[in-house]
Amino acid sequence: MKARLPSYLVFCGILLLFGSLALSSALLAQWRQWSGPAERAKLSASVDAAVSPSNGARLTGREAEKLSGLWGASTAYSARTRTTVSAGSRTSDANVIGVGGQYDRFTHIWLSNGVSVSPAARRERAKVAVIGSGLADRLFHSQDVIGLRLDILGAKFRVVGVYRERNSLLQWMTDDGLPDILVPYSALEDVSPDISVQSAVFEAKSTSDIEGDTEVRAAIAEAGGDSSVYVISDASQYYRSVAQKPALLLWICGLTAIWRCIRLLIASCRSAYRLIRMETLSLEWTDVVKRNRFALARHATVATAGVAGAAAIWLLVRFPFHFPADSIPGQLIDWSFYRDQILSYWQHQAARTGAVSTPDEWLQNRAGSLVTYLSYAGLAAGLPLCLIGTRMWNMEQIPVGTRMFRVFLFFLVAAALSLAIAWAAGIPATVDGKETAVLVAVMGLLSLKGGGRTLV
């Protein structure tokens, strides 16, 4: 068991590194896919229920309709209520979401039958509904429900579409926040007059990275709402901050490989220098080169390989770090700036606890949390396990060929397990060529005896 421990450590490290990168890439791809045509270029305003427990300060449907013209780009708004819906004698609890504006631009709905809530239905205040496949099974025991009616808040709504529910880990983690029924906001307002706009989404403009919060609040105030009761979040900045975490993990793995390449270059140059210095004590320079041409050629080849490998790995792992504009101080030593940043972060976290999040925000928050945890697992456990395991191989004098063969098998098993776990969780994942190349380079260099010094 003790003799196998280094191999177990290396395998667990490769599995954590490969799995965290593959699953993170798949989650980010799924996040982009579910974000609609606007993708991540959007800002959202959600009611802070702790600040505004009543509807008086919130936007009404009529006021929300003005947002698109005031904003100058696509907007959407929604309200959510949880109620009991019925069809004949069958009843079910359901999340009912009333949507308005260009809602289809900000989320992706996989229709399996029928149509979505159309702009005409929203204008005409039509009592139509698009329901999830799960609710269709519970109420009608069928997916063929177009034209059938169900009772929502005492009014009859006609089913015009059925959408496929997302059978994935993200959907399971956000089940209570995702809609069971989509209806026009105007129709929901008719059957529940006390409803008000809980969330609004704005397509980002060129100035939104810096002035997005201020611009959204100005548009809400101009439309007639109280902007102070809304919590503003920038989906684009949040996505960039999350997406750079697996990129940072790959970057650190790349730096580990680059450091091994530099050690290889230094060892090669040092060996060549020692050889030449010893030989020139008794021979002329030309004779030294002629006599040791094969050894010097080997050293030059190893050194060139080290330089080329470091350059190639750097080209694979480099990426632009994202720092929000408001997180960069005007001067480096400004304690009040850092204090205000910490206070602002905790105030924002406290505000988010009372905010009425949209289904899209539920999804992006869960996706962001999963990607963060996976990246930290790879960084805090995966890479250290690989370093410890390969060092123990050095101590036990395991032959390089045996190490390389084991690493090859470990990669095959880790890839199969990672993809199987991803597909079982409903997150289709693939093997990324860049990530695999960097990990193979890292493990190949770590598996060389003495960091590659035995090559020279």
N, C-alpha and C positions, 0 to 999 in steps of 0.2 A: 504493500500500500504506500509506504514511504517513497519507494522508487518511482511510483506512478504520480505522486503528488505534483511535480512540476508540469507534467503533461496535462493533468486535470486543470491546473491554474491557467495554463496557456489556452486550453480549449474554452474554459469559462470566459476568459478575457476576450477571445475572438468572437464568441457568441454574443457577449454584451456589446462589443463595438459594432459588429456587423448588424445585429438586431436593432440596436438603437438608431443607427443611421438609416437602415432600410425602412423601419416603421415610421420614423420621423418624416422621411421623404414622402411616404405614402399618405400620411396624415395631412401634410402640407398640400399635396396634390388634391386630396379630397376636399380640403378646405377651399382651395381655389375653384374647384368644380362646382361646389355648392353655393358659391357667392354670386351667381348670376352674371349677366353681361358686364355689369360695372365692376365685377371682381372685388379687389380689396380697396379700390379708390372711392371710399365713402366715409362719411361721418354720421354718427347716430346721436340722437338726443332722446334720452329715456327719462321718464318722470321719476323723481325721487319721492317715493311714497312717504318717507319720514318727514319731508319738508312740506309736501302737499297731500295730506290725507284726503282732502275733498277735491271736487272737480272744478272749483271756481276759478283757479288760476291757470288751468290747463287749456290747451287749444281745443276748439270745437272743430267739427268736420268742415264747416264753412270757412273757418280761419285757416285750417290746414291746406285747403285747396288753393289758397293764395301763395303758398310757399314756393311752388315751382316758378311762378313768375317773378317773385321777389329774389329768389336764389339765383336764377339764370341758368340752371341746369336741372337734371332730373331729381325729383324728390318722391318720397312715398311716406305713408303714415299708417298706423295701425292701433288697434285696441284689442285687448284680450279679456275674455271672461270665461270662467269655468262654470258649467251648468250641466243639468241633466237633459239630454235630448231623447226623443222617442220616435219610433216608427211602428204604428199599431200598438201592440201590447208589449213590445220590446223597448227597453230603456238602457241608456248607458251614460256615464259621466264623460264629458268631452271638453277639451280646450277649444273654444270658438274664437277665431281671430277675424276681426273686420279689417279689411285692407282697402287702401285708397292710394291715389297717385299712381306713379309708374312702379308698382310693387314688383312686377316681373323682372325689372332690371337689377334688383338687389338680392334675389334669391332664385334658386333653380328648383322647379317642381317637376318631378318625373310623372307625367300623366300616363296612366295605363288605359284610360278610357275617357272619352268626352273631351271637354274644353276647360280652360281655366276661367277665373273671374275676369270678364272682359271689361274694357273701359266703358262700353255702352251700358253694361249692367250696373257699373258703379254710378254712371250719370243718371240712369233711370231709376235708381234705388230699387232694383229688381231683387226679389227674394229668391236668390239662387245660391247654391252651395256646392263647393268642391270638397269631397270628404276623403279621408285616408282609407286605404284598403282594409286596415284592421277594424275601423269603425263600421265599414260596409259589411264585413263578416259578422260583427256582433249584432248589428241591427237587422240585416237582411239575409244573412247566411249566403251571400252571393256577391260577386263583383260586377254583375250585370245589373246596375241599379240606376242607369241614366233615365231621368224622367220621373222616378219615384220621389215621394215627398217624406220629409221628416219634420218633426215639431221642435222648434228652437225658441225658447222663451215665450211660448204661447202662440207662435206664428208658424205657418206652413212654409217651408222652403223647398224648392224643387232642386233635386240633385242634377247637376250638369256635367260633373266630372269626378273621376276617381284618380287619386295619385298614389304611386307606389311609395310605401314607407321605407325609410332607409334602414335596412337590416344590418346595422354595423355597431361597433363598439361606441362610436360617438352618439348614435341614436339611442342606445341603451342608457348612456350616461345622461342624456338630456330629455328623456321621455316625457317628463312632466312639463317641459317648456315648449315642446314642439306641438304644432297645431293638429287637431283631429279634424277640424272643419275650417275652411276658408269661406267667408261671405263678404259681400261689399260692405265697406264701413257705413255707407249711407243706409243700407238696409238694417244693419245692426243698431244704428242710431234710431231708426224708426221704432224698433221693437223694444229698445232699452234707452229711453230719452235721457237718462242720467249718465250715459257713457260719454267719455271724452278721450282725446288722443293721448295715448300713453307713450308712444314711441314714434319718432320721425327719422327718416334716413335721407341724407343729402349726398349726391354725387360730388366727389372732391373736385375742386377747381385748382388752377395753377398756384394760387396763393394759400391753399388750405394747410400746407405743411407748417406755415408760420402763424397764420391768422385764422385758422379754421374755427377754433372755439369762439373767438370774437364775432366772426361773420355769421355763424349759426345762431348765436344768441341775438344778434341784431335782426336776423330774418324772422325769428320767432316773435321778438318784440314788435316788429313792424306788422306782422300778421295779426297781432292782437293778443298774443299769449304772454305769460310771465316767464321770461327765460330763466329766472332764478330757481324755478322748480324742476329744471331739466339738467341731467348730468350728460355732458358731452364727451364722446370718445371717438378717437380716430382709428378706424379699422386698418388703414394703410400702415400707420406707424406701428400699431400693435403687431401686425403681420410681420413687418420687417424685423422688429425686435425679437420675435419668436423664431423666425426663419434663420436668423444668424446664429442661433444656439447650436444646432447640428453642424452648421458650417464652421463654427468655432471649434467644435470637437474634432472635425476633420482637419482643421488648420493645425491644432496642437499635435495630432497624430503625424501630420506632414512635417512639422518642426522636429519631432522626434526622429523621423527618417532622415531629414536634412542634417541633423546633428551627427547621425551615424555616418552619413556620406562625408561630412567634414572630417570626422575622425579617421575615416578610410583614407582620405586625401593626405592628412597630416602624417599618418603612419607610413604611407607609401613614400612621401617625400623624405621623411626621416630615415627610412631604410636605405633609400637611394643615396642620401648624403653620407651615411655611415660607410656604405660600400665603397663609394668613390674616395672618401678620405683615407680609408685603410689601404686601398690599392695604390693611391698616388704616393705613398711612402716609399714604394720600391719600383714603381713603373711610371712611364710618361703618361700624360693625359690621353693621348691618342691610343696608346696601348691598352689603357684601362677601359676605354670605350669599346675597343675592338674585342677585348677579352670577355667583357661582361655585357655585351650588347643584348643578349637574350634576357638577362636579369633586369637590365635597365629598361628594356622594352616592356617587360611585365609591370615594372613599377609605373612607367608612364601610362600604360593602359589602365591600370587600377586607378591612378590619379585622375585620368580623363573621365573614367566611368563615374568616379565620385562627384566630379564637377557637373557632368551631364545629368546624373541622377538627381542631384540637389536642385539644379535648374528646372528639370522636368517636374519634380514634385512641387516646387514652388508655384509653377504655372498652373498646376492642378488645384492647389488648395487656397490660393490667394483669393480674397474677396473684400469688397469695400465694407468696413465696419460702419454700422448705422448708429449715429448719435442724434437724438432729437435736438432741434435747434435751441429749444428752451432749456436744455440740460448742459449747455456749454457756457461757462462763465466768461464775463468780459475780461477778467484778469485771473491768473492762476490762483493766487492766494487771496481769496475772498470768502471768509468764513460765513458771513451772513448769507451768501448765495447758497452754499451747501446746506446751511441750516434751513433755509426757506424751501429748498428742494426736498429735504426729508419730510418737513411738515406738510408740504403740498402732496407728497406721495401718500402719506397716511390719511390726509383729509380726503383724497380721491378714493382710497380704499374704503373708508368709512361711508362715503357717499354712494359707492357702487353697491353696498349691502342693501340699501333701500331702493335702488333703481329697479324699474320694471323693464327687464331686458327683453329684447326681441328674440324670436327663435334663432335668427342668424347670430346674435350675440351669444346666446347659450352655446351654440355650436362652436363658435370661434374661441370662446373662453375654455371650453373643455378640450378642444384641439390644442390650444396654446399650453394648457396645463400638462397634457400628455407628452407633447414634444419636449417641454422643459424637463419633465421627470426622466424621459428616455435619454436626453442629452447628458444630464447630470449623472445618470447611472453609468453611461459609457465613459465619462470623464473621471468620475470618482472611483469606479471599480474596474471597468474593462481594461483601460490602458495600464493601470498599476498591476493588475494580475498578469498581463502579458510581460511586463518588465520583470516582475519577480520570478515568473516561471522560466523565462529564458535565462535569467541569471543563475537559477538553480541548475539548468541544463549545463551551463558553463562549469559550475562547481562539480557536477557529476561526470564531466568529460563525455557527454553524449556526442557521437559522431555527427558532423554537419549534415551528411546525407540522410541520416535517420531523422534529424530535426526537420529538415525540409519536407520529407515525406509525411511526417506527422502534421505539420502545418497545412500541407495540401489537403489531407483528409479532414482536418478540423474545419477548414474553410468550406468544404463540400457539405459537411454535416450542419455547420452553423447556417449556411445559406438555406438548406432544406428546412431546418427547424424554423428559421425566421420567416420564411415565405409561408410555411404551413400555419404558423401562429397568426400572421397577418390575414391570410385568407379566411381562417376560422373566425377571426374577429370582424369580418366584413370589410376589411381595409385592403383592397387589391394592391399588392406590392410587387416590385420587380427588382432585379439586380442592376444597380447603377454602375456603369463602367468606371466612372471617375472614382467613386468611393471605394470600389473593389480594388482598383489599381493602387490607390494610396495605402489601403490596409495590407495588401500583398507586399508592397515595398517595405512598409514598416516591419512586418513580421519576418520577411526575408532577411532584412538587415539585422534585426534583433537576434535572429537564429544563427548568425555567423559567430564563430568562436571569437571572443575578445572584441566584439564589435567590428569584426572584419580584419583585425590586425594580422591574423594568420594567413591572409591572402598575400601579404607582402613580406 
